[in-house]
Amino acid sequence: MTSKITRRGALAAAAAAGLGVPAAGTAARAAQPALGRRGEGVRIATYNASLNRASAGQLLKDLESGSDAQIRAVAQVIQMNNPDVLLVNEFDFDEEGRGADLFRSNYLEVSQNGCTPVHYPYVYSAPVNTGVPSGLDLDRDGTVGGANDAWGFGEFPGQYGMLLLSRFPILTEQVRTFQNLLWKDMPSNLLPTEFYGEEISARLRLSSKSHWDVPVQIGTSTLHVLCAHPTPPSFDGPEKRNRRRNNDEIRLWADYLRAGKVSRWIVDDAGVAGGLDTSASFVILGDHNSDPLDGDSWPGAIDQLLKHPRIQDPRPTSTGAVEAATEQGGVNLEHGTDPRYDTADFAENPRPGNLRVDYVLPSKNLKVTDARVFWPKKGEAGSELTGEHPFPTSDHRLVRVDLRITGR
């Protein structure tokens, strides 16, 4: 597992001095900024920003320019919401961590349309399964190779990756990743073995990207940030392989939060088994591609988290989502989920319409003080950043929850 905890200039300075790069949980801790704007409050957010590109290296070129319209709009959304900890889904991964540095220096730390720049001294990024060749015929079309035969759908390794940005120190040495965890090892899994056959079923990875447990030090408290981006429950056939995988990717966190035998099957990429301590504070972040009532999800998929005994659902809302559902009509008018909870603006024809798929889910031992989806109504500040297709930013909206962390 290769991870990048980057701070601009740290690599060059360390190399010049003949030193190693300090871990985010040790020497880097001195760089922690003072937080006074919300007192003891901490804002946690997730944002599928669609910062993916069709070819390897293209995102880096767009980040280098400092003038890409979509990236500037994404940065403005982030500046307007100003989260303290942010998971960005669909940010193409690069081994050197250049993308994270360029995103910060050329966009986030530069005022976008008059907004106050934002600074994140701490970054976590790691390899994902998307675009990594499996050498197997995963889609069973008689050929091997291409996006559908990667461990996770992708045209090149790292496409649709994840990026965690933080104002607080990341405890690098305590991070757990689950990129290589096998699907077959989950008890009572939904793996369609008849479709895949014995060889593929024995080797198929559970996570379509990866699952990360990233501990963040907030004062004297540790918050476990659980990051993921399960596969969309669509683009498959009657075997429903993607629906099944989406359900079980979501279930991974549900089992991870349970003690003893239930989580014993979970083994991280370092070979350590078991789940999260039952007393730990955590927040689950990410685009989980699953609505409680609508869309193509396996029945009850996201309820594994929403109804989990250790998790609270703050139910972030927006007025813009209600306006969009009413104006766009179609299948949106048939949905069971209240549109004020929607976080993504998907096509009505064909289905599924607008859905709630992006989540910030804190543990019950944390106090929620506010919860919102950034989806302004037309004419309100930022509404130009969430317009209809072609989207200025992304078809997903930033979701944020304000928490009160004890022990700060």
C-alpha positions, 0 to 999 in steps of 0.5 A: 500500500502506497500512501501520500501525505503531502505538504507543499515543499515537504518532499523537496525540503526533506530531500535537500536536508537528507531527511525523511518526510515527517509523518502527519501524526508526529512532526507535522502536528505542529502545523495544525491551524487554530480553529476559531470560526465555529468554536468547538464545531468541526465541519465534515463534508463529502463531495463527488466532484467529478475530478476524473478525466478520460486519460491518465495524466489529463487531470494533472495537466488541468490542475497545472493550468490553474484555469480549468473552468470545472476545477475552479467551480469545484474549488469555489463550492469548497470555499463557500462551504469551508469544511475542516475535513473533506473527502473528494470522490472521483479525484484521479490518483497519482503515485507522487501526490502531485494532483493533491498539491496542485489542487491546493496551490492552484485552486483551493488556495486561490480566491475563486470568484471572490471567495475566501481561499481554503488551506488543508495542510494534511492530505491522504491519498492511496491506490484504488482498484479502479483501472487496475487490470485483473488479467481475468474476464470479469464481464464474461464477454470472452475477452480479457482487458479494458475497463470492465475487466479491471478490479474496479471499473476504470480506463486506467489505474487510479481513475475515479480515486479518492482524496482526503483533505484535512485541517487536522493532523492525519495519523498516518501510521494508524491508517487502515486500507482494504483495497485487497480484501476478497469478496468471497471472505465476507460471510453470507455474501451476495457474490454471484459465483455462478456468473463468475465461475470458481477462478474469478470468485476466488480472486475478486476484490470486494472494494471497487475503489478502496475502503479507508479508515483514516484517523484524524487528530482533533485536539485530544480526540481521534476521529476515524474518517471512514472513506469509500465509494461503492460501485454504482448498482447498475450497468450489469445484467440479470446476475446483478453483479454490480447491485450485489457488490454495491450492497456488500461494499456498504455492508463492509462498514456495517460489519466493521463497526460491530464487535467480535465475530461479526467483524473478525473476517475483515482483514486490512491490507497490512494483514490485521484482522477485526473492526473498529473499537466499539468506543471509537468516534467515527464518521462515514463519508462518501458517495455510496451510490444507494438511495434508501427507497429509489434507484437500482440498489439492492433492497435495504443496501444503505439501510445497513448504515442508516439503521445501524445501532452505532450510526446516526443519520443527520439527514442533510437537506436543501431547498434547491433539490426540491426545486429541481425535482419539481421542475425536472419532473418525470420519475422524480415525482414517483420517488419515495425519498423526500426530494429535500434529501437528494444529493445527486442530479441524475437523468430522468430519462432513462431513470433513475432521476435525482437520488440521495447517494452521498452521505456524512454519517457520524457515530452516535457519540458525536453531537450534530449541530447542523447538516446541509446539502449544498444545492441552492435554489435558482438565484441564490448564491452558488446556484450557478455552480449546481446548474443542469447538464452540462454541469458546471461542477458535478452531478453530485452536491457537496454534503456537510455536517457540523459536529461538536467533538468532545475533548478538544 
